[in-house]
Amino acid sequence: MGGDFRFWFLFGGLWLLVGAAFLITSLGVMLFAPPSANNEPPPLWLFAAIGAAAAVAGGAIIYLARTASARDRRLIETGIERTATVTNIRQSLIKINRQPRYHVAYRYESGKGQVFTGESRAMSADLAERYKPGDRAVIKIDPQWPEESLFLDVM
């Protein structure tokens, strides 16, 4: 789980840096370079727009990864431990380094008789192979919002 967060921080950081470099370089050339010898200037505004879009995308990826990481830390520290039943293992749409990632789906009760479903963070095939439908698993749920849960491990 931690490896995926590091990957997303790095991935978002690269997009942010490349986008900022495009944006700053384009703006610098537009503001400080002498006019072009030919009559048609290069489309620097296009490079600036691409740079801004890449920087925003990188910042959004970092923000989402930090938010998910903070949520997981909060649930680990303050969550209530519950038992869940594994219902399904499915392949994620995203691959990291050409390696498929998997999600473990599970069902659990909040303690007040409400039944919820949840899904683990993406995990490697080695970890996902440990789980089978029907297995009991340990999760943590938020005491105030029991629909928020964090998959910890199989019992």
CNS distance restraints for C-alpha pairs under 8 A (distance, minus, plus):
assign (resid   1 and name CA) (resid   5 and name CA) 6.90 0.50 0.50
assign (resid   1 and name CA) (resid 121 and name CA) 6.76 0.50 0.50
assign (resid   1 and name CA) (resid 122 and name CA) 7.04 0.50 0.50
assign (resid   1 and name CA) (resid 123 and name CA) 6.31 0.50 0.50
assign (resid   2 and name CA) (resid   6 and name CA) 6.44 0.50 0.50
assign (resid   3 and name CA) (resid   7 and name CA) 6.19 0.50 0.50
assign (resid   4 and name CA) (resid   8 and name CA) 6.25 0.50 0.50
assign (resid   4 and name CA) (resid 122 and name CA) 7.67 0.50 0.50
assign (resid   5 and name CA) (resid   9 and name CA) 6.18 0.50 0.50
assign (resid   5 and name CA) (resid  65 and name CA) 6.13 0.50 0.50
assign (resid   5 and name CA) (resid  69 and name CA) 7.19 0.50 0.50
assign (resid   6 and name CA) (resid  10 and name CA) 6.14 0.50 0.50
assign (resid   7 and name CA) (resid  11 and name CA) 5.94 0.50 0.50
assign (resid   8 and name CA) (resid  12 and name CA) 5.86 0.50 0.50
assign (resid   8 and name CA) (resid  61 and name CA) 6.79 0.50 0.50
assign (resid   8 and name CA) (resid  62 and name CA) 6.78 0.50 0.50
assign (resid   8 and name CA) (resid  65 and name CA) 6.32 0.50 0.50
assign (resid   9 and name CA) (resid  13 and name CA) 5.90 0.50 0.50
assign (resid   9 and name CA) (resid  61 and name CA) 7.30 0.50 0.50
assign (resid   9 and name CA) (resid  62 and name CA) 5.32 0.50 0.50
assign (resid   9 and name CA) (resid  65 and name CA) 6.61 0.50 0.50
assign (resid  10 and name CA) (resid  14 and name CA) 6.13 0.50 0.50
assign (resid  11 and name CA) (resid  15 and name CA) 6.49 0.50 0.50
assign (resid  11 and name CA) (resid  58 and name CA) 7.45 0.50 0.50
assign (resid  11 and name CA) (resid  61 and name CA) 7.82 0.50 0.50
assign (resid  12 and name CA) (resid  16 and name CA) 6.08 0.50 0.50
assign (resid  12 and name CA) (resid  57 and name CA) 7.35 0.50 0.50
assign (resid  12 and name CA) (resid  58 and name CA) 4.05 0.50 0.50
assign (resid  12 and name CA) (resid  59 and name CA) 6.32 0.50 0.50
assign (resid  12 and name CA) (resid  60 and name CA) 7.53 0.50 0.50
assign (resid  12 and name CA) (resid  61 and name CA) 5.04 0.50 0.50
assign (resid  12 and name CA) (resid  62 and name CA) 5.24 0.50 0.50
assign (resid  13 and name CA) (resid  17 and name CA) 6.07 0.50 0.50
assign (resid  13 and name CA) (resid  58 and name CA) 5.90 0.50 0.50
assign (resid  13 and name CA) (resid  59 and name CA) 7.34 0.50 0.50
assign (resid  13 and name CA) (resid  62 and name CA) 6.93 0.50 0.50
assign (resid  14 and name CA) (resid  18 and name CA) 6.05 0.50 0.50
assign (resid  14 and name CA) (resid  58 and name CA) 7.07 0.50 0.50
assign (resid  15 and name CA) (resid  19 and name CA) 5.88 0.50 0.50
assign (resid  15 and name CA) (resid  54 and name CA) 5.64 0.50 0.50
assign (resid  15 and name CA) (resid  55 and name CA) 5.94 0.50 0.50
assign (resid  15 and name CA) (resid  57 and name CA) 6.92 0.50 0.50
assign (resid  15 and name CA) (resid  58 and name CA) 4.58 0.50 0.50
assign (resid  15 and name CA) (resid  59 and name CA) 7.97 0.50 0.50
assign (resid  16 and name CA) (resid  20 and name CA) 5.99 0.50 0.50
assign (resid  16 and name CA) (resid  54 and name CA) 6.24 0.50 0.50
assign (resid  16 and name CA) (resid  55 and name CA) 4.03 0.50 0.50
assign (resid  16 and name CA) (resid  56 and name CA) 6.90 0.50 0.50
assign (resid  16 and name CA) (resid  57 and name CA) 7.14 0.50 0.50
assign (resid  16 and name CA) (resid  58 and name CA) 4.33 0.50 0.50
assign (resid  16 and name CA) (resid  59 and name CA) 5.99 0.50 0.50
assign (resid  17 and name CA) (resid  21 and name CA) 6.06 0.50 0.50
assign (resid  17 and name CA) (resid  55 and name CA) 6.82 0.50 0.50
assign (resid  18 and name CA) (resid  22 and name CA) 6.25 0.50 0.50
assign (resid  18 and name CA) (resid  51 and name CA) 7.14 0.50 0.50
assign (resid  18 and name CA) (resid  54 and name CA) 7.21 0.50 0.50
assign (resid  18 and name CA) (resid  55 and name CA) 7.16 0.50 0.50
assign (resid  19 and name CA) (resid  23 and name CA) 6.10 0.50 0.50
assign (resid  19 and name CA) (resid  50 and name CA) 7.09 0.50 0.50
assign (resid  19 and name CA) (resid  51 and name CA) 3.85 0.50 0.50
assign (resid  19 and name CA) (resid  52 and name CA) 5.83 0.50 0.50
assign (resid  19 and name CA) (resid  53 and name CA) 6.98 0.50 0.50
assign (resid  19 and name CA) (resid  54 and name CA) 4.53 0.50 0.50
assign (resid  19 and name CA) (resid  55 and name CA) 4.29 0.50 0.50
assign (resid  19 and name CA) (resid  56 and name CA) 7.91 0.50 0.50
assign (resid  19 and name CA) (resid  58 and name CA) 7.98 0.50 0.50
assign (resid  20 and name CA) (resid  24 and name CA) 5.94 0.50 0.50
assign (resid  20 and name CA) (resid  51 and name CA) 5.89 0.50 0.50
assign (resid  20 and name CA) (resid  52 and name CA) 6.77 0.50 0.50
assign (resid  20 and name CA) (resid  54 and name CA) 7.76 0.50 0.50
assign (resid  20 and name CA) (resid  55 and name CA) 5.62 0.50 0.50
assign (resid  21 and name CA) (resid  25 and name CA) 5.91 0.50 0.50
assign (resid  21 and name CA) (resid  51 and name CA) 7.08 0.50 0.50
assign (resid  22 and name CA) (resid  26 and name CA) 5.96 0.50 0.50
assign (resid  22 and name CA) (resid  47 and name CA) 6.29 0.50 0.50
assign (resid  22 and name CA) (resid  48 and name CA) 6.14 0.50 0.50
assign (resid  22 and name CA) (resid  50 and name CA) 7.44 0.50 0.50
assign (resid  22 and name CA) (resid  51 and name CA) 4.64 0.50 0.50
assign (resid  22 and name CA) (resid  52 and name CA) 7.81 0.50 0.50
assign (resid  23 and name CA) (resid  27 and name CA) 6.11 0.50 0.50
assign (resid  23 and name CA) (resid  47 and name CA) 6.82 0.50 0.50
assign (resid  23 and name CA) (resid  48 and name CA) 4.42 0.50 0.50
assign (resid  23 and name CA) (resid  49 and name CA) 7.19 0.50 0.50
assign (resid  23 and name CA) (resid  50 and name CA) 7.58 0.50 0.50
assign (resid  23 and name CA) (resid  51 and name CA) 4.55 0.50 0.50
assign (resid  23 and name CA) (resid  52 and name CA) 5.86 0.50 0.50
assign (resid  24 and name CA) (resid  28 and name CA) 5.93 0.50 0.50
assign (resid  24 and name CA) (resid  48 and name CA) 7.56 0.50 0.50
assign (resid  25 and name CA) (resid  29 and name CA) 6.16 0.50 0.50
assign (resid  25 and name CA) (resid  48 and name CA) 7.98 0.50 0.50
assign (resid  26 and name CA) (resid  30 and name CA) 6.13 0.50 0.50
assign (resid  26 and name CA) (resid  44 and name CA) 5.60 0.50 0.50
assign (resid  26 and name CA) (resid  45 and name CA) 7.13 0.50 0.50
assign (resid  26 and name CA) (resid  47 and name CA) 6.17 0.50 0.50
assign (resid  26 and name CA) (resid  48 and name CA) 5.31 0.50 0.50
assign (resid  27 and name CA) (resid  31 and name CA) 6.04 0.50 0.50
assign (resid  27 and name CA) (resid  44 and name CA) 7.73 0.50 0.50
assign (resid  27 and name CA) (resid  48 and name CA) 6.64 0.50 0.50
assign (resid  28 and name CA) (resid  32 and name CA) 5.77 0.50 0.50
assign (resid  28 and name CA) (resid  33 and name CA) 7.44 0.50 0.50
assign (resid  29 and name CA) (resid  33 and name CA) 4.91 0.50 0.50
assign (resid  29 and name CA) (resid  44 and name CA) 7.85 0.50 0.50
assign (resid  30 and name CA) (resid  44 and name CA) 6.80 0.50 0.50
assign (resid  35 and name CA) (resid  41 and name CA) 7.54 0.50 0.50
assign (resid  36 and name CA) (resid  40 and name CA) 7.32 0.50 0.50
assign (resid  36 and name CA) (resid  41 and name CA) 5.91 0.50 0.50
assign (resid  43 and name CA) (resid  47 and name CA) 7.11 0.50 0.50
assign (resid  44 and name CA) (resid  48 and name CA) 6.20 0.50 0.50
assign (resid  45 and name CA) (resid  49 and name CA) 6.08 0.50 0.50
assign (resid  46 and name CA) (resid  50 and name CA) 6.16 0.50 0.50
assign (resid  47 and name CA) (resid  51 and name CA) 6.00 0.50 0.50
assign (resid  48 and name CA) (resid  52 and name CA) 6.09 0.50 0.50
assign (resid  49 and name CA) (resid  53 and name CA) 6.13 0.50 0.50
assign (resid  50 and name CA) (resid  54 and name CA) 6.11 0.50 0.50
assign (resid  51 and name CA) (resid  55 and name CA) 6.06 0.50 0.50
assign (resid  52 and name CA) (resid  56 and name CA) 6.12 0.50 0.50
assign (resid  53 and name CA) (resid  57 and name CA) 6.13 0.50 0.50
assign (resid  54 and name CA) (resid  58 and name CA) 6.10 0.50 0.50
assign (resid  55 and name CA) (resid  59 and name CA) 6.13 0.50 0.50
assign (resid  56 and name CA) (resid  60 and name CA) 6.11 0.50 0.50
assign (resid  57 and name CA) (resid  61 and name CA) 6.23 0.50 0.50
assign (resid  58 and name CA) (resid  62 and name CA) 6.29 0.50 0.50
assign (resid  59 and name CA) (resid  63 and name CA) 6.08 0.50 0.50
assign (resid  60 and name CA) (resid  64 and name CA) 6.10 0.50 0.50
assign (resid  61 and name CA) (resid  65 and name CA) 6.16 0.50 0.50
assign (resid  62 and name CA) (resid  66 and name CA) 6.11 0.50 0.50
assign (resid  63 and name CA) (resid  67 and name CA) 6.08 0.50 0.50
assign (resid  64 and name CA) (resid  68 and name CA) 6.18 0.50 0.50
assign (resid  65 and name CA) (resid  69 and name CA) 6.10 0.50 0.50
assign (resid  66 and name CA) (resid  70 and name CA) 6.04 0.50 0.50
assign (resid  67 and name CA) (resid  71 and name CA) 6.15 0.50 0.50
assign (resid  68 and name CA) (resid  72 and name CA) 6.20 0.50 0.50
assign (resid  69 and name CA) (resid  73 and name CA) 6.25 0.50 0.50
assign (resid  70 and name CA) (resid  74 and name CA) 6.12 0.50 0.50
assign (resid  71 and name CA) (resid  75 and name CA) 6.24 0.50 0.50
assign (resid  72 and name CA) (resid  76 and name CA) 6.13 0.50 0.50
assign (resid  72 and name CA) (resid 150 and name CA) 6.73 0.50 0.50
assign (resid  73 and name CA) (resid  77 and name CA) 6.16 0.50 0.50
assign (resid  74 and name CA) (resid  78 and name CA) 5.88 0.50 0.50
assign (resid  74 and name CA) (resid  79 and name CA) 7.22 0.50 0.50
assign (resid  75 and name CA) (resid  79 and name CA) 4.42 0.50 0.50
assign (resid  75 and name CA) (resid  80 and name CA) 7.97 0.50 0.50
assign (resid  75 and name CA) (resid 140 and name CA) 6.31 0.50 0.50
assign (resid  75 and name CA) (resid 141 and name CA) 6.64 0.50 0.50
assign (resid  75 and name CA) (resid 142 and name CA) 6.25 0.50 0.50
assign (resid  75 and name CA) (resid 149 and name CA) 7.40 0.50 0.50
assign (resid  75 and name CA) (resid 150 and name CA) 6.76 0.50 0.50
assign (resid  76 and name CA) (resid 140 and name CA) 6.80 0.50 0.50
assign (resid  76 and name CA) (resid 150 and name CA) 7.83 0.50 0.50
assign (resid  78 and name CA) (resid 142 and name CA) 7.31 0.50 0.50
assign (resid  79 and name CA) (resid 140 and name CA) 5.05 0.50 0.50
assign (resid  79 and name CA) (resid 141 and name CA) 5.03 0.50 0.50
assign (resid  79 and name CA) (resid 142 and name CA) 4.93 0.50 0.50
assign (resid  79 and name CA) (resid 143 and name CA) 6.41 0.50 0.50
assign (resid  80 and name CA) (resid 140 and name CA) 5.13 0.50 0.50
assign (resid  80 and name CA) (resid 141 and name CA) 5.24 0.50 0.50
assign (resid  80 and name CA) (resid 142 and name CA) 6.45 0.50 0.50
assign (resid  80 and name CA) (resid 143 and name CA) 6.37 0.50 0.50
assign (resid  81 and name CA) (resid 138 and name CA) 6.87 0.50 0.50
assign (resid  81 and name CA) (resid 139 and name CA) 5.76 0.50 0.50
assign (resid  81 and name CA) (resid 140 and name CA) 4.41 0.50 0.50
assign (resid  81 and name CA) (resid 141 and name CA) 6.52 0.50 0.50
assign (resid  82 and name CA) (resid 108 and name CA) 7.54 0.50 0.50
assign (resid  82 and name CA) (resid 109 and name CA) 7.83 0.50 0.50
assign (resid  82 and name CA) (resid 110 and name CA) 7.83 0.50 0.50
assign (resid  82 and name CA) (resid 138 and name CA) 6.01 0.50 0.50
assign (resid  82 and name CA) (resid 139 and name CA) 5.40 0.50 0.50
assign (resid  82 and name CA) (resid 140 and name CA) 5.88 0.50 0.50
assign (resid  82 and name CA) (resid 141 and name CA) 7.09 0.50 0.50
assign (resid  83 and name CA) (resid 108 and name CA) 6.61 0.50 0.50
assign (resid  83 and name CA) (resid 136 and name CA) 6.52 0.50 0.50
assign (resid  83 and name CA) (resid 137 and name CA) 5.64 0.50 0.50
assign (resid  83 and name CA) (resid 138 and name CA) 4.96 0.50 0.50
assign (resid  83 and name CA) (resid 139 and name CA) 6.15 0.50 0.50
assign (resid  84 and name CA) (resid 106 and name CA) 6.11 0.50 0.50
assign (resid  84 and name CA) (resid 107 and name CA) 5.50 0.50 0.50
assign (resid  84 and name CA) (resid 108 and name CA) 4.51 0.50 0.50
assign (resid  84 and name CA) (resid 109 and name CA) 7.52 0.50 0.50
assign (resid  84 and name CA) (resid 136 and name CA) 5.65 0.50 0.50
assign (resid  84 and name CA) (resid 137 and name CA) 5.04 0.50 0.50
assign (resid  84 and name CA) (resid 138 and name CA) 6.19 0.50 0.50
assign (resid  84 and name CA) (resid 139 and name CA) 6.57 0.50 0.50
assign (resid  85 and name CA) (resid 106 and name CA) 5.34 0.50 0.50
assign (resid  85 and name CA) (resid 107 and name CA) 5.32 0.50 0.50
assign (resid  85 and name CA) (resid 108 and name CA) 6.46 0.50 0.50
assign (resid  85 and name CA) (resid 133 and name CA) 7.52 0.50 0.50
assign (resid  85 and name CA) (resid 134 and name CA) 5.74 0.50 0.50
assign (resid  85 and name CA) (resid 135 and name CA) 5.74 0.50 0.50
assign (resid  85 and name CA) (resid 136 and name CA) 4.71 0.50 0.50
assign (resid  85 and name CA) (resid 137 and name CA) 6.04 0.50 0.50
assign (resid  86 and name CA) (resid 104 and name CA) 6.88 0.50 0.50
assign (resid  86 and name CA) (resid 105 and name CA) 5.93 0.50 0.50
assign (resid  86 and name CA) (resid 106 and name CA) 4.26 0.50 0.50
assign (resid  86 and name CA) (resid 107 and name CA) 6.57 0.50 0.50
assign (resid  86 and name CA) (resid 131 and name CA) 7.44 0.50 0.50
assign (resid  86 and name CA) (resid 132 and name CA) 6.73 0.50 0.50
assign (resid  86 and name CA) (resid 133 and name CA) 4.88 0.50 0.50
assign (resid  86 and name CA) (resid 134 and name CA) 5.26 0.50 0.50
assign (resid  86 and name CA) (resid 135 and name CA) 5.31 0.50 0.50
assign (resid  86 and name CA) (resid 136 and name CA) 6.27 0.50 0.50
assign (resid  86 and name CA) (resid 137 and name CA) 6.79 0.50 0.50
assign (resid  87 and name CA) (resid 104 and name CA) 7.68 0.50 0.50
assign (resid  87 and name CA) (resid 105 and name CA) 5.52 0.50 0.50
assign (resid  87 and name CA) (resid 106 and name CA) 4.99 0.50 0.50
assign (resid  87 and name CA) (resid 107 and name CA) 6.72 0.50 0.50
assign (resid  87 and name CA) (resid 132 and name CA) 7.86 0.50 0.50
assign (resid  87 and name CA) (resid 133 and name CA) 4.71 0.50 0.50
assign (resid  87 and name CA) (resid 134 and name CA) 6.20 0.50 0.50
assign (resid  88 and name CA) (resid 104 and name CA) 5.99 0.50 0.50
assign (resid  88 and name CA) (resid 105 and name CA) 5.02 0.50 0.50
assign (resid  88 and name CA) (resid 106 and name CA) 6.92 0.50 0.50
assign (resid  88 and name CA) (resid 132 and name CA) 7.31 0.50 0.50
assign (resid  88 and name CA) (resid 133 and name CA) 5.45 0.50 0.50
assign (resid  89 and name CA) (resid 102 and name CA) 6.76 0.50 0.50
assign (resid  89 and name CA) (resid 103 and name CA) 5.73 0.50 0.50
assign (resid  89 and name CA) (resid 104 and name CA) 4.60 0.50 0.50
assign (resid  89 and name CA) (resid 105 and name CA) 6.06 0.50 0.50
assign (resid  89 and name CA) (resid 128 and name CA) 7.21 0.50 0.50
assign (resid  89 and name CA) (resid 131 and name CA) 7.57 0.50 0.50
assign (resid  89 and name CA) (resid 132 and name CA) 7.35 0.50 0.50
assign (resid  89 and name CA) (resid 133 and name CA) 7.46 0.50 0.50
assign (resid  90 and name CA) (resid 102 and name CA) 5.58 0.50 0.50
assign (resid  90 and name CA) (resid 103 and name CA) 5.43 0.50 0.50
assign (resid  90 and name CA) (resid 104 and name CA) 6.65 0.50 0.50
assign (resid  90 and name CA) (resid 105 and name CA) 7.78 0.50 0.50
assign (resid  91 and name CA) (resid 100 and name CA) 6.83 0.50 0.50
assign (resid  91 and name CA) (resid 101 and name CA) 5.94 0.50 0.50
assign (resid  91 and name CA) (resid 102 and name CA) 4.34 0.50 0.50
assign (resid  91 and name CA) (resid 103 and name CA) 6.30 0.50 0.50
assign (resid  92 and name CA) (resid 100 and name CA) 6.86 0.50 0.50
assign (resid  92 and name CA) (resid 101 and name CA) 5.28 0.50 0.50
assign (resid  92 and name CA) (resid 102 and name CA) 5.11 0.50 0.50
assign (resid  92 and name CA) (resid 103 and name CA) 6.40 0.50 0.50
assign (resid  92 and name CA) (resid 122 and name CA) 6.95 0.50 0.50
assign (resid  93 and name CA) (resid 101 and name CA) 7.82 0.50 0.50
assign (resid  94 and name CA) (resid 100 and name CA) 6.85 0.50 0.50
assign (resid  94 and name CA) (resid 101 and name CA) 6.66 0.50 0.50
assign (resid  95 and name CA) (resid  99 and name CA) 5.21 0.50 0.50
assign (resid  95 and name CA) (resid 100 and name CA) 4.57 0.50 0.50
assign (resid  95 and name CA) (resid 101 and name CA) 5.87 0.50 0.50
assign (resid  96 and name CA) (resid 100 and name CA) 6.68 0.50 0.50
assign (resid  96 and name CA) (resid 101 and name CA) 7.33 0.50 0.50
assign (resid  99 and name CA) (resid 124 and name CA) 7.67 0.50 0.50
assign (resid 100 and name CA) (resid 124 and name CA) 6.92 0.50 0.50
assign (resid 100 and name CA) (resid 125 and name CA) 6.91 0.50 0.50
assign (resid 101 and name CA) (resid 122 and name CA) 5.48 0.50 0.50
assign (resid 101 and name CA) (resid 123 and name CA) 5.21 0.50 0.50
assign (resid 101 and name CA) (resid 124 and name CA) 5.05 0.50 0.50
assign (resid 101 and name CA) (resid 125 and name CA) 6.31 0.50 0.50
assign (resid 102 and name CA) (resid 122 and name CA) 5.21 0.50 0.50
assign (resid 102 and name CA) (resid 123 and name CA) 5.18 0.50 0.50
assign (resid 102 and name CA) (resid 124 and name CA) 6.23 0.50 0.50
assign (resid 102 and name CA) (resid 125 and name CA) 6.45 0.50 0.50
assign (resid 102 and name CA) (resid 128 and name CA) 6.22 0.50 0.50
assign (resid 103 and name CA) (resid 119 and name CA) 6.26 0.50 0.50
assign (resid 103 and name CA) (resid 120 and name CA) 5.37 0.50 0.50
assign (resid 103 and name CA) (resid 121 and name CA) 6.16 0.50 0.50
assign (resid 103 and name CA) (resid 122 and name CA) 5.11 0.50 0.50
assign (resid 103 and name CA) (resid 123 and name CA) 6.46 0.50 0.50
assign (resid 103 and name CA) (resid 128 and name CA) 7.42 0.50 0.50
assign (resid 104 and name CA) (resid 119 and name CA) 5.53 0.50 0.50
assign (resid 104 and name CA) (resid 120 and name CA) 5.18 0.50 0.50
assign (resid 104 and name CA) (resid 121 and name CA) 7.86 0.50 0.50
assign (resid 104 and name CA) (resid 128 and name CA) 7.15 0.50 0.50
assign (resid 104 and name CA) (resid 131 and name CA) 7.66 0.50 0.50
assign (resid 105 and name CA) (resid 117 and name CA) 7.26 0.50 0.50
assign (resid 105 and name CA) (resid 118 and name CA) 5.79 0.50 0.50
assign (resid 105 and name CA) (resid 119 and name CA) 4.34 0.50 0.50
assign (resid 105 and name CA) (resid 120 and name CA) 6.50 0.50 0.50
assign (resid 106 and name CA) (resid 117 and name CA) 5.63 0.50 0.50
assign (resid 106 and name CA) (resid 118 and name CA) 5.33 0.50 0.50
assign (resid 106 and name CA) (resid 119 and name CA) 6.11 0.50 0.50
assign (resid 107 and name CA) (resid 115 and name CA) 7.01 0.50 0.50
assign (resid 107 and name CA) (resid 116 and name CA) 5.72 0.50 0.50
assign (resid 107 and name CA) (resid 117 and name CA) 4.35 0.50 0.50
assign (resid 107 and name CA) (resid 118 and name CA) 6.32 0.50 0.50
assign (resid 108 and name CA) (resid 115 and name CA) 5.69 0.50 0.50
assign (resid 108 and name CA) (resid 116 and name CA) 5.45 0.50 0.50
assign (resid 108 and name CA) (resid 117 and name CA) 6.25 0.50 0.50
assign (resid 108 and name CA) (resid 118 and name CA) 7.95 0.50 0.50
assign (resid 109 and name CA) (resid 113 and name CA) 6.02 0.50 0.50
assign (resid 109 and name CA) (resid 114 and name CA) 5.48 0.50 0.50
assign (resid 109 and name CA) (resid 115 and name CA) 4.49 0.50 0.50
assign (resid 109 and name CA) (resid 116 and name CA) 6.17 0.50 0.50
assign (resid 110 and name CA) (resid 114 and name CA) 5.46 0.50 0.50
assign (resid 110 and name CA) (resid 115 and name CA) 6.43 0.50 0.50
assign (resid 110 and name CA) (resid 116 and name CA) 7.30 0.50 0.50
assign (resid 110 and name CA) (resid 141 and name CA) 7.73 0.50 0.50
assign (resid 110 and name CA) (resid 146 and name CA) 5.79 0.50 0.50
assign (resid 110 and name CA) (resid 147 and name CA) 7.92 0.50 0.50
assign (resid 116 and name CA) (resid 146 and name CA) 7.99 0.50 0.50
assign (resid 116 and name CA) (resid 147 and name CA) 6.13 0.50 0.50
assign (resid 117 and name CA) (resid 147 and name CA) 7.60 0.50 0.50
assign (resid 118 and name CA) (resid 147 and name CA) 7.80 0.50 0.50
assign (resid 118 and name CA) (resid 148 and name CA) 7.81 0.50 0.50
assign (resid 118 and name CA) (resid 149 and name CA) 6.52 0.50 0.50
assign (resid 118 and name CA) (resid 150 and name CA) 7.86 0.50 0.50
assign (resid 118 and name CA) (resid 151 and name CA) 7.97 0.50 0.50
assign (resid 119 and name CA) (resid 150 and name CA) 7.92 0.50 0.50
assign (resid 119 and name CA) (resid 151 and name CA) 7.15 0.50 0.50
assign (resid 120 and name CA) (resid 150 and name CA) 6.70 0.50 0.50
assign (resid 120 and name CA) (resid 151 and name CA) 5.15 0.50 0.50
assign (resid 121 and name CA) (resid 151 and name CA) 7.59 0.50 0.50
assign (resid 123 and name CA) (resid 127 and name CA) 6.34 0.50 0.50
assign (resid 123 and name CA) (resid 128 and name CA) 6.47 0.50 0.50
assign (resid 124 and name CA) (resid 128 and name CA) 6.24 0.50 0.50
assign (resid 125 and name CA) (resid 129 and name CA) 6.01 0.50 0.50
assign (resid 126 and name CA) (resid 130 and name CA) 7.25 0.50 0.50
assign (resid 127 and name CA) (resid 131 and name CA) 7.73 0.50 0.50
assign (resid 131 and name CA) (resid 135 and name CA) 6.65 0.50 0.50
assign (resid 131 and name CA) (resid 154 and name CA) 7.10 0.50 0.50
assign (resid 135 and name CA) (resid 154 and name CA) 6.96 0.50 0.50
assign (resid 135 and name CA) (resid 155 and name CA) 7.76 0.50 0.50
assign (resid 136 and name CA) (resid 154 and name CA) 5.90 0.50 0.50
assign (resid 136 and name CA) (resid 155 and name CA) 5.66 0.50 0.50
assign (resid 137 and name CA) (resid 151 and name CA) 7.61 0.50 0.50
assign (resid 137 and name CA) (resid 152 and name CA) 7.36 0.50 0.50
assign (resid 137 and name CA) (resid 153 and name CA) 5.54 0.50 0.50
assign (resid 137 and name CA) (resid 154 and name CA) 3.89 0.50 0.50
assign (resid 137 and name CA) (resid 155 and name CA) 5.03 0.50 0.50
assign (resid 138 and name CA) (resid 151 and name CA) 6.58 0.50 0.50
assign (resid 138 and name CA) (resid 152 and name CA) 5.48 0.50 0.50
assign (resid 138 and name CA) (resid 153 and name CA) 5.32 0.50 0.50
assign (resid 138 and name CA) (resid 154 and name CA) 5.87 0.50 0.50
assign (resid 138 and name CA) (resid 155 and name CA) 6.18 0.50 0.50
assign (resid 139 and name CA) (resid 149 and name CA) 6.59 0.50 0.50
assign (resid 139 and name CA) (resid 150 and name CA) 5.39 0.50 0.50
assign (resid 139 and name CA) (resid 151 and name CA) 4.55 0.50 0.50
assign (resid 139 and name CA) (resid 152 and name CA) 5.11 0.50 0.50
assign (resid 139 and name CA) (resid 153 and name CA) 7.15 0.50 0.50
assign (resid 140 and name CA) (resid 149 and name CA) 5.51 0.50 0.50
assign (resid 140 and name CA) (resid 150 and name CA) 5.21 0.50 0.50
assign (resid 140 and name CA) (resid 151 and name CA) 6.80 0.50 0.50
assign (resid 140 and name CA) (resid 152 and name CA) 7.28 0.50 0.50
assign (resid 141 and name CA) (resid 145 and name CA) 7.65 0.50 0.50
assign (resid 141 and name CA) (resid 146 and name CA) 5.50 0.50 0.50
assign (resid 141 and name CA) (resid 147 and name CA) 7.29 0.50 0.50
assign (resid 141 and name CA) (resid 148 and name CA) 5.75 0.50 0.50
assign (resid 141 and name CA) (resid 149 and name CA) 4.27 0.50 0.50
assign (resid 141 and name CA) (resid 150 and name CA) 6.46 0.50 0.50
assign (resid 142 and name CA) (resid 146 and name CA) 5.12 0.50 0.50
assign (resid 142 and name CA) (resid 147 and name CA) 7.49 0.50 0.50
assign (resid 142 and name CA) (resid 148 and name CA) 5.70 0.50 0.50
assign (resid 142 and name CA) (resid 149 and name CA) 6.42 0.50 0.50
